[in-house]
Amino acid sequence: MTTLLFLSYEHLLIIALIVLLLFGGKKIPELMHGLGKGVKSFKSGMKDVEEEVKKSVDEVKDETTK
């Protein structure tokens, strides 16, 4: 059985305040910066994988047409 989690604006505000209390105002920008770098790195890695797959598919197509 699955349950759906619905968050209202009040819930999000409470969560934001708790995060602010736990990490402090100075640490949150550092965390967001690290998160941004991680997302950028992930996207770059996915692009590299896509290029490798395309290259492999092209090589297989070339071999089968010979």
C-alpha angles and dihedrals in degrees: 000000000000127000124205120225115217117187120196125202089263092056092048091049091052091049091049091051092050091050090049091052093047099046105022129228096281097051098052096070089050090052092049091048090053091047091052091051090049093052091047091050091048092051091048091051092049090051090052091051092049090052091050092050092049090049091050092048091050091050091051091049091050092051094049094049093054 
